[in-house]
Amino acid sequence: MKRLFEFFLRQALVACIAFFALFANAQELWKYTDKNGRVTYSDKAPIGGEKAERVSADTTGTVIPAAKNLLDGATQSSASVNARASAREGVRERYRKNVDTAREELELARKALQAGQEPTQEERLIVVGRGKDGQPTGTNAVNRKPEYFDRIAGLEAAVKTAEEKVANAEKDFRQNAPK
């Protein structure tokens, strides 16, 4: 079934190419309609007695007149093109600034997390080491209070939020900023 489909697809492609090649090279085109209503185009003149009509092609092309010059010597169309390009660049710059701002916020959040790794005096709990007899041994341990872990969790959440903000700003830039 697949081979049959590919065969018909190739045949249709060849027919289309031949049809367009016919129009590209022909000086005169004729349109024939047979008794079954099937239409055929040809570059050959009709045989006497066949019903055919001549098809004329517009070979002049499309001509667009140039815009009139403005006082400064630029054309009106170039002035409007420059204005649209400037507006597009302004929009693009706004999106770029959003990305830069989000990246700066991310950098600050990462620096705050890095700087906050050590517990503050209020977040430290000093445990005095004691021997079996209950007397201090001189080996103390410094443990971190729950406030330390809460603060670090907040700093990590700030980094994650900043990363999401950067990702969203970059996505907006890719999708919405004019090229």
Residue, then its C-alpha position, 0 to 999 in steps of 0.5 A: m500500500k505504501r509503495l502504491f501511494e509513493f508511486f502515485l505521489r511521484q506521478a503527481l509530482v512529475a505531472c506538476i513539474a511538467f505542467f509548470a515547465l509547459f507554462a514557463n517555456a510556451q509562447e502560446l497556450w491552448k486550453y482544450t476541453d474534451k467531451n468528458g469535461r476534462v481540461t487539458y493545456s498544451d503549447k501545440a495549436p489545435i488540430g482543425g475541428e477541435k474546440a480550443e481557446r487560446v490562453s494569454a499570459d500576462t508577461t508584463g509583471t507587477v510594477i510598483p511605483a516609487a514613493k515621492n521624495l520628501l524634503d530631506g531627500a529620503t523617500q516616504s517609504s524609507a522614512s516609514v521603514n526607518a520608523r518601524a525599525s526604530a520602534r521594533e528595536g525599542v521593543r526588542e531593547r525592552y525585552r533585552k533589559n528585562v532579561d538583563t535585570a532578571r540575570e542581575e537579580l539572580e546573581l545577587a540571590r546567588k551571592a546572598l546564598q553564598a555569603g549566608q552559608e556561615p551561621t550568625q551568632e544567633e543561629r549557633l548553639i554551642v554544646v559543651g563537651r562533658g566527660k563521664d563524670g559530668q565535668p567539661t572536657g574542653t571539646n565543645a561542638v557548634n550546632r546550628k539552630p533551626e533559624y539557620f536552616d530556615r534562613i538558608a531555605g529562604l535564600e535557596a528559594a530566592v535563587k530558584t525564583a530568580e532562576e525562573k524569572v530569568a528563564n521566563a524573561e529569556k523565553d519572552f525575549r525569544q518568542n515576543a521580541p521582534k527580529 
